[in-house]
Amino acid sequence: MRDRLRLDASVLEELNRFLLDPDNPLINDLLGVIAKYGTPEEINARAREARQLPNLLARLRNLDSPYLKDLEWLMAERDKGAFISISRYRRQVLGERADGMSFDEARAVTLEISALQYFPWLIAEARQAIDRQEIMPGRYIRVRRMKEQEADQGDLLAVAAAMQIIGATYVETLDTKGTDGSNVHLGGPETITGYFAGIGQPNEHALQWVDEFLYYYTQYGIPQVLNFNFGTILLAFMLYRLGVDISFKVSVYAGHDNPYFFLWTLMMARLFARADGSTPLAGLNLSNSVDNRTLELCSLVRRRLGLEDRVRLEHHITETHKSIVRQPYNRRDELLDLATRVPNISAKHEGGDPEVEVTREHPSDILDYFRSKEEILAAGDMAHLERNYLDKHEAVNRTARALTERGLAFVAARNLHRR
């Protein structure tokens, strides 16, 4: 019976005929959007130039951005070794035992924080990390409105520069999504939370997402964006196959909650991989409801399809206290078990630990991601939201400590925390 699942090569030829048909309006429309920015080679060259650190700093200088001095401070602190080294951190946690222990770097867990909405929060986090000898994450997620951060004294440029300075990966979330007014049936973020997969990019908005990506890619060299709709995921695969060096991670909002859904997505990644086997899919954030057995099966799929080193499994350890999951939510103990068997996984911290969150006047709330800076300042909530972010930083450090106590390795900001 198993042999009945064998895929027919003639079907692949049929798909190729459809994709290569010069009268195919779906592909023609995509090619038309790309043509606005040049050839794939020209587009990639513009992105490489835009993301060069000296160019980012020069643009901030031209804007007379207040963030430039913070970046200069960050570089100076990095260069003088102000941040704790990994070996010293391990001795801080384990004492003399650390010197005789072997840590499996091949299964190092990437420490991830979400969401870095405002550049000044990163500086506050870095100052605290120096003062308390804490660990800075190796991966950052951003979901602030792109147009707003672009217009905010160089916030978009400053974060792009900071990520290179500290040696971390990061993801931006484009504005073209269900909450941008594209879906006439939505009453606001409160009606969309948890349901992005079905309503995120209606009608022409999938191509608008491509257009928006190409703008920020060529203007700022944005290296990676969030993706949660299966139309835009397919378009991203096509862009990469066509030669545009897009990179993306799939959001938790896509709803991957079982290994078969995961297999579906990774099959598409393999179908549209380049000749060298590379794919633009850098990470996939599974649903909050998945258990360790599902994560292990997803890891099996990933390995068998040759994508273990290319696609990171991103797993929520904590979540915002309000508007997304039932609390208390804390998956740290499960991570400690999983990390012994599953490589290339990240521990995503979207909230503080639940026992910390309940003490806050303003606990973290996923709906705060959809508020404008103007609204937040008018309500006097900016200090509360920064406190929420630093609670997430504390959760990251609790995970770093727990991993270390188990003799497990982690990935932090590589330019700050030397070996």
BAVOZA-708726 format. One record per atom (N, C-alpha, C): residue in one letter; x, y, z. Coordinates in pm, whole numbers, padded with zeros to 5 digits, always signed. Example, Ala and Ser with C-alpha at 12.3 -4.5 7.8 and 13.67 -1.06 7.14 Angstrom:
// residues 2
A+01319-00569+00780A+01230-00450+00780A+01320-00330+00780S+01285-00225+00708S+01367-00106+00714S+01290+00003+00787
//
This chain:
// residues 419
M+00082-00121+00000M+00000+00000+00000M+00086+00127+00000R+00200+00121+00071R+00287+00238+00081R+00328+00289-00058D+00348+00197-00154D+00393+00236-00287D+00293+00326-00359R+00168+00324-00316R+00068+00409-00381R+00095+00558-00357L+00180+00589-00258L+00212+00729-00230L+00320+00785-00322R+00378+00699-00406R+00483+00745-00495R+00432+00856-00586L+00505+00967-00591L+00462+01081-00672L+00496+01057-00819D+00405+01096-00906D+00419+01073-01049D+00500+01186-01111A+00610+01151-01177A+00695+01252-01240A+00620+01331-01346S+00518+01272-01406S+00442+01344-01509S+00365+01460-01450V+00328+01449-01324V+00258+01559-01257V+00352+01677-01239L+00478+01647-01206L+00577+01754-01193L+00596+01824-01326E+00596+01749-01436E+00608+01810-01568E+00487+01899-01598E+00371+01855-01553E+00250+01934-01573E+00259+02067-01497L+00311+02060-01375L+00330+02183-01297L+00430+02274-01365N+00538+02216-01416N+00638+02297-01486N+00578+02366-01608R+00495+02296-01682R+00431+02358-01799R+00345+02476-01758F+00275+02462-01646F+00191+02572-01598F+00276+02691-01554L+00382+02664-01475L+00466+02772-01424L+00540+02845-01536L+00580+02772-01640L+00659+02830-01748L+00576+02884-01864D+00447+02870-01856D+00357+02919-01961D+00366+03071-01970P+00406+03127-02084P+00419+03273-02095P+00288+03348-02079D+00177+03279-02086D+00046+03343-02068D-00010+03324-01927N+00072+03270-01836N+00026+03247-01699N+00018+03381-01626P-00103+03427-01592P-00116+03561-01530P-00058+03567-01390L-00057+03457-01317L-00003+03458-01181L+00148+03487-01184I+00219+03417-01271I+00363+03437-01281I+00395+03571-01346N+00318+03608-01446N+00341+03736-01513N+00327+03853-01416D+00229+03846-01329D+00210+03953-01231D+00327+03960-01134L+00377+03844-01091L+00494+03841-01002L+00616+03900-01072L+00640+03860-01196L+00754+03911-01270L+00743+04062-01291G+00619+04110-01305G+00599+04253-01321G+00639+04332-01197V+00610+04277-01080V+00649+04344-00956V+00801+04346-00944I+00864+04234-00972I+01011+04226-00963I+01075+04326-01058A+01020+04339-01179A+01080+04425-01281A+01086+04571-01238K+00999+04613-01148K+01001+04750-01097K+01133+04782-01027Y+01200+04678-00977Y+01321+04698-00898Y+01447+04654-00972G+01432+04596-01091G+01547+04553-01168G+01554+04403-01181T+01666+04353-01225T+01688+04209-01232T+01718+04157-01092P+01704+04026-01069P+01741+03972-00937P+01884+04007-00897E+01975+04005-00992E+02114+04038-00962E+02128+04183-00918E+02057+04273-00986E+02061+04415-00949E+01996+04436-00812I+01888+04367-00787I+01816+04379-00660I+01906+04334-00545N+01971+04220-00560N+02060+04169-00455N+02178+04263-00432A+02231+04320-00538A+02345+04412-00524A+02303+04536-00446R+02185+04588-00474R+02136+04706-00401R+02117+04674-00253A+02066+04554-00225A+02044+04514-00085A+02176+04500-00011R+02275+04438-00076R+02407+04424-00012R+02468+04559+00020E+02455+04653-00072E+02508+04787-00050E+02434+04858+00063A+02302+04844+00064A+02220+04912+00165A+02249+04864+00306R+02283+04736+00321R+02301+04682+00456R+02444+04694+00508Q+02535+04748+00429Q+02671+04767+00476Q+02669+04857+00600L+02736+04815+00705L+02732+04890+00831L+02777+05035+00814P+02886+05064+00745P+02924+05205+00727P+02815+05287+00658N+02743+05226+00565N+02636+05298+00496N+02518+05324+00588L+02483+05227+00671L+02376+05247+00768L+02411+05359+00866L+02535+05359+00914L+02577+05463+01009L+02580+05600+00943A+02622+05605+00817A+02625+05733+00745A+02485+05789+00728R+02388+05703+00699R+02250+05749+00685R+02196+05801+00817L+02230+05736+00926L+02189+05785+01058L+02253+05920+01087R+02378+05935+01047R+02448+06063+01067R+02381+06173+00986N+02342+06142+00865N+02275+06241+00780N+02138+06281+00835L+02076+06188+00905L+01946+06216+00968L+01961+06290+01100D+02085+06304+01146D+02113+06358+01279D+02035+06278+01384S+02040+06145+01367S+01963+06056+01454S+02025+06048+01594P+01941+06057+01697P+01992+06042+01834P+02042+05900+01862Y+02009+05807+01774Y+02046+05668+01796Y+02192+05640+01759L+02254+05731+01685L+02392+05708+01642L+02486+05698+01761K+02469+05786+01859K+02559+05782+01976K+02541+05654+02055D+02419+05600+02056D+02395+05472+02124D+02469+05358+02053L+02469+05362+01922L+02539+05260+01845L+02690+05271+01866E+02739+05393+01874E+02882+05413+01900E+02919+05361+02039W+02831+05384+02135W+02852+05329+02270W+02853+05177+02265L+02758+05119+02192L+02747+04974+02183L+02873+04914+02122M+02924+04976+02016M+03046+04927+01954M+03165+04936+02049A+03173+05046+02124A+03284+05063+02218A+03278+04958+02329E+03159+04931+02381E+03144+04831+02486E+03176+04691+02434R+03134+04666+02313R+03168+04537+02250R+03319+04522+02237D+03383+04625+02186D+03526+04617+02156D+03612+04604+02282K+03566+04659+02393K+03645+04648+02516K+03609+04525+02598G+03518+04442+02545G+03483+04317+02612G+03399+04335+02737A+03308+04432+02735A+03226+04459+02853A+03123+04351+02881F+03085+04276+02778F+02984+04173+02795F+03051+04042+02838I+02984+03968+02921I+03041+03846+02978I+03068+03743+02868S+03181+03676+02876S+03214+03570+02780S+03134+03444+02815I+03122+03354+02719I+03049+03229+02742I+03119+03145+02849S+03251+03135+02841S+03323+03054+02939S+03308+03112+03080R+03314+03244+03090R+03298+03306+03221R+03156+03291+03273Y+03060+03300+03181Y+02920+03281+03221Y+02900+03139+03276R+02957+03041+03208R+02942+02903+03254R+03004+02884+03393R+03119+02947+03415R+03179+02938+03549R+03095+03011+03652Q+03030+03118+03610Q+02941+03193+03700Q+02824+03106+03745V+02774+03024+03653V+02659+02938+03683V+02702+02809+03753L+02809+02749+03706L+02847+02614+03749L+02965+02609+03844G+03036+02720+03857G+03157+02717+03938G+03267+02641+03867E+03356+02581+03944E+03472+02511+03887E+03433+02391+03802R+03311+02339+03822R+03265+02225+03741R+03268+02256+03592A+03246+02384+03559A+03235+02422+03418A+03361+02390+03340D+03476+02398+03405D+03604+02378+03336D+03622+02236+03287G+03556+02142+03352G+03571+02003+03312G+03455+01948+03232M+03359+02037+03196M+03241+01991+03124M+03255+02014+02975S+03187+01931+02897S+03183+01945+02751S+03042+01982+02709F+03030+02091+02636F+02899+02139+02590F+02883+02108+02441D+02771+02049+02405D+02745+02006+02267D+02701+02126+02183E+02797+02191+02119E+02767+02310+02040E+02685+02276+01916A+02690+02152+01870A+02613+02113+01752A+02464+02119+01778R+02424+02110+01904R+02282+02120+01940R+02254+02246+02022A+02333+02347+02003A+02314+02472+02079A+02177+02532+02049V+02108+02574+02153V+01975+02634+02141V+01991+02785+02120T+01929+02838+02016T+01935+02981+01991T+01841+03054+02086L+01895+03151+02159L+01815+03232+02250L+01746+03343+02170E+01614+03346+02177E+01535+03435+02091E+01439+03519+02176I+01424+03646+02138I+01335+03736+02210I+01242+03806+02111S+01117+03828+02156S+01017+03893+02072S+00922+03973+02162A+00892+04093+02128A+00935+04160+02005A+01012+04287+02043L+01121+04310+01970L+01201+04431+01988L+01134+04542+01907Q+01043+04613+01970Q+00965+04712+01899Q+01039+04843+01876Y+01125+04882+01970Y+01189+05013+01963Y+01338+04999+01992F+01420+05066+01911F+01564+05057+01927F+01612+05090+02069P+01559+05193+02137P+01609+05223+02272P+01596+05106+02369W+01502+05015+02345W+01489+04898+02433W+01613+04810+02424L+01671+04801+02306L+01792+04719+02289L+01907+04778+02371I+01917+04908+02373I+02023+04973+02450I+01999+04954+02599A+01875+04966+02643A+01843+04941+02784A+01877+04797+02821E+01848+04704+02731E+01879+04562+02753E+02030+04541+02761A+02104+04606+02671A+02249+04591+02670A+02312+04648+02797R+02264+04763+02843R+02319+04822+02966R+02294+04730+03086Q+02174+04672+03091Q+02144+04579+03200Q+02231+04454+03190A+02251+04405+03067A+02333+04285+03049A+02476+04308+03096I+02528+04427+03073I+02663+04459+03121I+02665+04470+03273D+02569+04543+03328D+02565+04567+03473D+02549+04437+03550R+02465+04347+03499R+02433+04224+03572R+02505+04102+03518Q+02591+04124+03416Q+02663+04012+03352Q+02564+03906+03302E+02470+03953+03222E+02367+03867+03163E+02396+03842+03017I+02315+03757+02958I+02332+03715+02819I+02236+03791+02729M+02287+03842+02619M+02204+03904+02515M+02163+03795+02414P+02037+03796+02372P+01989+03692+02280P+02065+03692+02148G+02059+03577+02080G+02121+03564+01949G+02025+03588+01835R+01896+03610+01870R+01794+03628+01766R+01684+03721+01818Y+01641+03815+01731Y+01540+03914+01767Y+01428+03915+01663I+01304+03927+01713I+01188+03937+01626I+01129+04077+01641R+01092+04138+01529R+01031+04271+01531R+00895+04265+01462V+00795+04330+01520V+00663+04336+01456V+00607+04477+01455R+00694+04576+01474R+00649+04715+01468R+00620+04753+01323R+00526+04845+01305R+00491+04890+01171R+00614+04944+01100M+00634+04899+00977M+00755+04936+00904M+00759+05085+00873K+00649+05140+00824K+00646+05282+00790K+00671+05368+00914E+00618+05325+01028E+00637+05403+01150E+00783+05403+01192Q+00846+05286+01193Q+00987+05282+01236Q+01078+05348+01133E+01040+05343+01005E+01118+05409+00901E+01122+05560+00924A+01011+05615+00976A+01000+05759+00996A+01042+05804+01136D+01084+05710+01221D+01110+05741+01361D+01260+05760+01387Q+01316+05871+01343Q+01452+05911+01375Q+01557+05806+01336G+01523+05722+01240G+01618+05620+01197G+01611+05490+01275D+01499+05462+01339D+01485+05339+01418D+01514+05215+01334L+01461+05211+01212L+01481+05095+01124L+01629+05077+01091L+01696+05187+01061L+01839+05182+01031L+01919+05141+01154A+01882+05196+01270A+01957+05171+01393A+01952+05024+01433V+01836+04963+01421V+01826+04820+01455V+01905+04737+01356A+01896+04771+01226A+01973+04697+01125A+02122+04705+01155A+02169+04822+01197A+02310+04837+01233A+02343+04761+01360A+02257+04771+01460A+02283+04707+01589A+02294+04556+01576M+02213+04497+01491M+02218+04352+01475M+02353+04306+01421Q+02410+04386+01331Q+02544+04354+01281Q+02650+04376+01388I+02632+04480+01467I+02729+04511+01571I+02734+04401+01676I+02618+04352+01718I+02616+04253+01825I+02629+04111+01773G+02607+04091+01642G+02618+03957+01586G+02497+03872+01613A+02379+03925+01579A+02254+03851+01599A+02174+03849+01470T+02084+03751+01456T+01991+03750+01345T+01862+03817+01390Y+01787+03868+01291Y+01660+03932+01327Y+01562+03923+01211V+01437+03949+01242V+01328+03939+01145V+01241+04064+01158E+01202+04119+01043E+01107+04229+01039E+00971+04177+00990T+00864+04244+01033T+00729+04208+00990T+00675+04317+00900L+00646+04284+00776L+00598+04384+00681L+00458+04431+00717D+00423+04549+00666D+00293+04609+00699D+00178+04545+00623T+00207+04479+00512T+00101+04419+00431T+00053+04291+00498K-00052+04304+00575K-00109+04190+00646K-00254+04221+00681G-00322+04127+00738G-00466+04140+00760G-00507+04263+00838T-00422+04311+00926T-00457+04427+01009T-00433+04560+00938D-00394+04557+00811D-00367+04681+00739D-00490+04735+00668G-00607+04675+00694G-00729+04717+00628G-00761+04637+00504S-00677+04541+00471S-00698+04463+00349S-00821+04374+00359N-00856+04333+00479N-00974+04248+00497N-01086+04332+00557V-01190+04353+00480V-01298+04445+00520V-01381+04390+00635H-01365+04263+00667H-01447+04201+00772H-01385+04211+00910L-01264+04261+00918L-01198+04270+01048L-01233+04399+01119G-01256+04388+01248G-01286+04507+01327G-01164+04563+01397G-01050+04500+01380G-00928+04544+01448G-00849+04425+01495P-00733+04447+01556P-00649+04336+01599P-00719+04236+01690E-00815+04286+01772E-00880+04194+01866E-00963+04088+01795T-00997+04112+01668T-01076+04012+01594T-00988+03922+01509I-00858+03945+01509I-00770+03868+01421I-00674+03777+01497T-00648+03807+01624T-00547+03733+01699T-00572+03582+01691G-00471+03512+01644G-00480+03367+01636G-00536+03314+01506Y-00572+03403+01411Y-00637+03355+01290Y-00572+03410+01162F-00445+03443+01168F-00379+03503+01053F-00382+03414+00929A-00374+03284+00948A-00355+03195+00833A-00467+03208+00731G-00588+03240+00775G-00700+03243+00682G-00730+03378+00621I-00676+03488+00675I-00723+03619+00632I-00613+03721+00612G-00488+03675+00605G-00379+03770+00609G-00351+03848+00483Q-00370+03790+00363Q-00328+03855+00239Q-00435+03837+00131P-00552+03894+00146P-00658+03871+00047P-00631+03939-00087N-00678+03875-00191N-00681+03934-00325N-00544+03979-00372E-00528+04109-00400E-00403+04160-00457E-00294+04183-00353H-00325+04160-00226H-00229+04192-00121H-00110+04098-00115A-00122+03979-00172A-00005+03891-00176A+00106+03954-00260L+00070+04010-00375L+00170+04077-00459L+00217+04207-00395Q+00129+04273-00321Q+00170+04395-00250Q+00274+04360-00143W+00262+04242-00084W+00361+04196+00014W+00498+04181-00053V+00500+04124-00174V+00624+04111-00250V+00682+04250-00279D+00597+04341-00322D+00640+04477-00353D+00699+04544-00229E+00633+04528-00116E+00682+04589+00008E+00816+04527+00048F+00826+04395+00037F+00953+04332+00070F+01066+04387-00017L+01044+04396-00148L+01150+04442-00238L+01190+04586-00209Y+01096+04666-00164Y+01129+04804-00127Y+01225+04806-00008Y+01188+04737+00100Y+01273+04740+00220Y+01403+04661+00199Y+01399+04562+00114Y+01519+04485+00083Y+01621+04572+00010T+01574+04646-00090T+01667+04727-00169T+01706+04856-00098Q+01616+04911-00017Q+01644+05039+00049Q+01722+05023+00179Y+01701+04912+00249Y+01762+04894+00381Y+01840+04763+00394G+01832+04679+00293G+01902+04551+00301G+01842+04458+00404I+01714+04477+00439I+01649+04393+00540I+01673+04246+00505P+01739+04171+00593P+01782+04035+00556P+01674+03929+00565Q+01571+03953+00647Q+01474+03846+00670Q+01342+03905+00715V+01231+03847+00667V+01098+03897+00702V+01010+03783+00751L+00906+03821+00823L+00808+03726+00874L+00709+03690+00763N+00659+03568+00766N+00567+03520+00664N+00463+03431+00730F+00336+03454+00701F+00234+03373+00769F+00118+03332+00681N+00121+03368+00553N+00013+03333+00462N+00069+03240+00355F-00003+03136+00318F+00055+03038+00227F+00068+03088+00085G-00002+03195+00050G+00022+03258-00078G+00155+03330-00080T+00184+03406+00025T+00310+03480+00029T+00429+03387+00058I+00404+03278+00126I+00510+03178+00144I+00549+03121+00008L+00449+03086-00074L+00478+03034-00207L+00549+03140-00292L+00505+03265-00283L+00569+03372-00359L+00714+03391-00316A+00739+03377-00186A+00877+03389-00137A+00964+03277-00192F+00911+03156-00198F+00985+03044-00258F+01015+03075-00406M+00915+03129-00475M+00935+03162-00617M+01039+03272-00634L+01032+03376-00550L+01130+03485-00557L+01272+03430-00545Y+01290+03341-00449Y+01422+03284-00427Y+01467+03200-00546R+01376+03122-00599R+01407+03039-00715R+01445+03126-00836L+01383+03243-00845L+01410+03335-00955L+01543+03409-00937G+01600+03402-00816G+01731+03463-00795G+01737+03573-00692V+01623+03615-00637V+01622+03717-00532V+01656+03649-00399D+01753+03701-00327D+01800+03634-00205D+01714+03667-00084I+01585+03644-00097I+01493+03663+00015I+01518+03555+00119S+01497+03592+00245S+01499+03496+00355S+01377+03525+00440F+01312+03421+00489F+01194+03443+00571F+01179+03334+00677K+01104+03369+00781K+01062+03269+00879K+00911+03266+00880V+00855+03150+00905V+00711+03134+00911V+00664+03159+01053S+00564+03245+01065S+00512+03286+01195S+00430+03176+01261V+00419+03186+01392V+00330+03098+01468V+00186+03113+01420Y+00153+03229+01364Y+00017+03253+01317Y-00020+03168+01195A+00078+03108+01131A+00046+03019+01019A-00022+02892+01068G-00003+02858+01194G-00078+02749+01254G-00020+02610+01236H+00111+02597+01218H+00171+02463+01205H+00162+02390+01340D+00066+02301+01351D+00043+02236+01480D+00051+02084+01472N+00098+02031+01359N+00117+01886+01348N+00225+01858+01244P+00287+01741+01248P+00400+01713+01158P+00361+01704+01011Y+00234+01679+00982Y+00191+01671+00843Y+00183+01809+00780F+00138+01906+00857F+00139+02045+00812F+00283+02090+00788F+00372+02052+00878F+00513+02084+00865F+00571+02019+00739L+00535+01893+00714L+00581+01822+00595L+00535+01894+00469W+00412+01942+00468W+00357+02015+00353W+00445+02134+00318T+00481+02212+00419T+00561+02333+00396T+00702+02298+00353L+00762+02199+00416L+00898+02163+00378L+00906+02096+00242M+00798+02030+00198M+00796+01977+00062M+00804+02091-00038M+00733+02200-00011M+00739+02315-00100M+00879+02377-00097A+00940+02378+00021A+01077+02431+00031A+01172+02351-00056R+01157+02219-00056R+01243+02135-00139R+01213+02151-00288L+01085+02161-00323L+01048+02175-00463L+01108+02301-00525F+01112+02410-00446F+01159+02538-00499F+01301+02572-00453A+01372+02473-00398A+01511+02497-00359A+01596+02524-00483R+01704+02595-00464R+01798+02618-00574R+01881+02491-00598A+01962+02495-00701A+02041+02378-00738A+02135+02335-00626D+02176+02428-00543D+02266+02393-00432D+02191+02341-00310G+02060+02327-00321G+01979+02275-00212G+01934+02381-00113S+01973+02506-00134S+01937+02613-00039S+01793+02656-00056T+01736+02708+00051T+01598+02752+00055T+01590+02884+00130P+01493+02969+00098P+01478+03094+00172P+01414+03074+00309L+01359+02956+00334L+01294+02929+00463L+01401+02909+00570A+01418+03010+00655A+01523+03006+00757A+01474+02951+00889G+01345+02967+00916G+01291+02921+01043G+01141+02904+01034L+01087+02823+01124L+00944+02800+01128L+00900+02791+01273N+00810+02882+01309N+00759+02889+01446N+00632+02805+01455L+00643+02690+01520L+00526+02603+01530L+00424+02658+01631S+00306+02604+01625S+00198+02647+01714S+00235+02627+01860N+00176+02708+01946N+00197+02695+02089N+00145+02561+02143S+00060+02493+02067S-00002+02371+02116S+00080+02246+02090V+00191+02256+02017V+00268+02135+01984V+00340+02080+02108D+00350+01948+02113D+00424+01884+02221D+00560+01837+02169N+00640+01781+02258N+00775+01741+02218N+00776+01630+02115R+00679+01540+02120R+00671+01434+02020R+00654+01493+01881T+00568+01594+01868T+00548+01660+01738T+00675+01729+01693L+00742+01796+01784L+00868+01863+01749L+00973+01762+01703E+00978+01646+01767E+01072+01544+01725E+01039+01490+01586L+00911+01472+01557L+00870+01426+01425L+00900+01531+01319C+00880+01657+01353C+00914+01765+01260C+01064+01766+01233S+01141+01740+01337S+01286+01733+01321S+01325+01617+01229L+01253+01505+01240L+01277+01391+01152L+01249+01429+01006V+01136+01495+00983V+01101+01539+00848V+01210+01630+00793R+01250+01726+00874R+01352+01823+00835R+01483+01753+00795R+01524+01658+00877R+01649+01586+00849R+01640+01503+00722R+01528+01431+00704R+01515+01343+00588R+01505+01422+00458L+01458+01546+00466L+01449+01629+00347L+01573+01717+00327G+01676+01691+00408G+01802+01762+00390G+01801+01907+00433L+01714+01941+00529L+01699+02081+00568L+01732+02106+00716E+01796+02011+00781E+01821+02023+00924E+01907+02145+00958D+02008+02172+00876D+02096+02285+00902D+02043+02416+00847R+01936+02408+00768R+01887+02527+00697R+01761+02586+00759V+01677+02503+00821V+01548+02550+00874V+01546+02532+01025R+01539+02642+01096R+01538+02639+01242R+01395+02613+01292L+01383+02527+01392L+01255+02511+01462L+01247+02616+01572E+01152+02707+01562E+01140+02815+01659E+01021+02785+01751H+01050+02773+01879H+00951+02722+01975H+00930+02821+02088H+00805+02857+02111H+00774+02950+02220H+00798+02884+02357I+00884+02948+02435I+00905+02905+02573I+00813+02983+02665T+00801+03113+02640T+00703+03196+02711T+00622+03273+02608E+00505+03318+02648E+00417+03396+02561E+00371+03521+02635T+00323+03620+02558T+00268+03738+02625T+00158+03694+02721H+00148+03768+02830H+00057+03725+02936H-00089+03735+02896K-00119+03827+02803K-00258+03851+02768K-00281+03836+02617S-00402+03792+02583S-00458+03798+02447S-00403+03698+02348I-00336+03591+02396I-00283+03495+02298I-00294+03350+02345V-00256+03318+02469V-00266+03180+02520V-00321+03182+02661R-00365+03067+02705R-00403+03053+02846R-00277+03050+02931Q-00280+03121+03039Q-00166+03124+03131Q-00198+03037+03254P-00096+02985+03322P+00048+03005+03298P+00098+02920+03181Y+00186+02981+03101Y+00247+02914+02986Y+00398+02925+03001N+00464+02811+03017N+00609+02808+03029N+00656+02670+02986R+00733+02665+02875R+00774+02537+02817R+00923+02509+02840R+00982+02574+02937R+01127+02562+02957R+01169+02419+02990D+01095+02354+03078D+01133+02218+03116D+01127+02123+02997E+01028+02142+02910E+01018+02060+02790E+01135+02088+02697L+01177+02215+02688L+01292+02250+02606L+01418+02178+02653L+01437+02172+02783L+01557+02108+02837L+01565+01961+02795D+01451+01896+02785D+01447+01758+02738D+01469+01752+02587L+01401+01839+02515L+01406+01838+02369L+01546+01870+02316A+01614+01962+02383A+01744+02009+02334A+01851+01902+02334T+01829+01794+02404T+01928+01685+02404T+01921+01602+02276R+01810+01616+02201R+01790+01532+02084R+01769+01609+01953V+01720+01731+01961V+01681+01806+01841V+01777+01923+01819P+01851+01924+01708P+01941+02036+01679P+01868+02151+01612N+01937+02263+01600N+01888+02381+01527N+01747+02419+01572I+01735+02448+01700I+01608+02490+01758I+01631+02622+01832S+01531+02708+01832S+01544+02831+01909S+01439+02834+02018A+01477+02897+02129A+01387+02915+02242A+01336+03058+02237K+01212+03073+02195K+01154+03206+02174K+01083+03253+02301H+01117+03373+02344H+01060+03431+02465H+00977+03553+02427E+00845+03533+02428E+00751+03638+02389E+00690+03706+02510G+00718+03652+02628G+00669+03711+02752G+00766+03684+02864G+00741+03747+02978G+00817+03713+03095G+00766+03582+03154D+00837+03527+03250D+00785+03409+03318D+00652+03446+03385P+00554+03356+03385P+00421+03390+03435P+00419+03447+03577E+00507+03395+03665E+00506+03444+03803E+00560+03586+03813V+00635+03629+03713V+00681+03769+03707V+00571+03857+03647E+00509+03810+03542E+00407+03887+03473E+00291+03928+03566V+00252+03839+03654V+00136+03868+03740V+00164+03981+03839T+00290+04016+03857T+00325+04124+03950T+00325+04260+03882R+00310+04265+03751R+00322+04390+03677R+00190+04465+03670E+00202+04596+03681E+00084+04683+03665E+00026+04667+03525H+00116+04650+03426H+00074+04631+03287H+00145+04506+03235P+00086+04388+03250P+00148+04266+03197P+00158+04274+03045S+00248+04196+02987S+00265+04196+02842S+00137+04151+02772D+00110+04213+02657D-00014+04190+02585D+00017+04189+02436I-00020+04083+02365I+00008+04075+02221I-00057+04189+02145L-00166+04243+02195L-00233+04352+02126L-00154+04482+02130D-00057+04492+02223D+00028+04610+02225D+00113+04621+02099Y+00137+04508+02032Y+00216+04510+01909Y+00148+04591+01799F+00018+04602+01807F-00058+04668+01701F-00084+04817+01731R-00037+04864+01844R-00057+05004+01882R+00052+05091+01822S+00017+05212+01782S+00116+05305+01730S+00196+05364+01845K+00315+05412+01812K+00398+05477+01914K+00327+05599+01970E+00259+05673+01883E+00185+05792+01927E+00081+05755+02032E+00008+05648+02007E-00095+05604+02102E-00032+05561+02234I+00077+05487+02226I+00144+05438+02347I+00195+05553+02433L+00257+05652+02367L+00308+05768+02441L+00193+05848+02503A+00086+05865+02428A-00029+05941+02479A-00090+05874+02601A-00087+05741+02603A-00144+05667+02716A-00046+05655+02832G+00077+05699+02813G+00178+05687+02918G+00224+05545+02941D+00221+05462+02834D+00249+05319+02849D+00389+05278+02804M+00470+05371+02753M+00600+05329+02699M+00688+05264+02806A+00689+05320+02925A+00770+05261+03032A+00721+05120+03068H+00590+05101+03065H+00534+04968+03093H+00579+04868+02987L+00577+04910+02860L+00613+04818+02753L+00762+04787+02755E+00844+04884+02791E+00986+04855+02804E+01010+04757+02920R+00935+04774+03028R+00945+04681+03140R+00906+04539+03094N+00802+04530+03013N+00762+04399+02958N+00876+04338+02879Y+00943+04420+02798Y+01053+04369+02716Y+01168+04320+02804L+01200+04394+02907L+01308+04351+02996L+01269+04226+03076D+01140+04207+03100D+01095+04081+03161D+01120+03964+03066K+01103+03988+02937K+01133+03885+02839K+01283+03855+02838H+01363+03961+02850H+01508+03943+02860H+01543+03858+02982E+01475+03881+03093E+01499+03800+03213E+01462+03654+03185A+01351+03632+03113A+01312+03495+03079A+01417+03429+02991V+01474+03503+02897V+01584+03452+02815V+01699+03404+02904N+01732+03485+03004N+01844+03452+03090N+01813+03336+03183R+01688+03320+03221R+01651+03202+03299R+01671+03075+03214T+01638+03087+03087T+01658+02973+02997T+01806+02945+02976A+01885+03051+02958A+02030+03034+02941A+02089+02963+03063R+02045+03004+03180R+02096+02942+03303R+02053+02796+03313A+01926+02769+03283A+01876+02632+03291A+01949+02540+03193L+01972+02588+03072L+02046+02509+02975L+02187+02480+03025T+02251+02583+03079T+02389+02567+03127T+02395+02467+03242E+02299+02474+03331E+02297+02380+03444E+02282+02236+03397R+02219+02217+03281R+02205+02083+03223R+02322+02044+03135G+02421+02133+03123G+02534+02105+03036G+02503+02122+02889L+02403+02205+02859L+02361+02228+02721L+02409+02366+02675A+02439+02377+02547A+02493+02501+02490A+02379+02590+02439F+02410+02718+02423F+02313+02812+02366F+02384+02907+02271V+02304+02969+02182V+02355+03070+02089V+02310+03206+02137A+02405+03291+02172A+02378+03428+02214A+02430+03522+02106A+02424+03653+02132A+02479+03751+02038A+02629+03726+02025R+02671+03675+01910R+02805+03616+01897R+02917+03719+01908N+02892+03846+01873N+02998+03947+01880N+03014+04005+02020L+02916+03979+02106L+02923+04031+02243L+02977+03929+02341H+02933+03805+02325H+02969+03700+02421H+03069+03606+02356R+03194+03638+02372R+03301+03559+02312R+03319+03429+02388R+03383+03335+02325R+03402+03204+02387R+03498+03215+02504
//
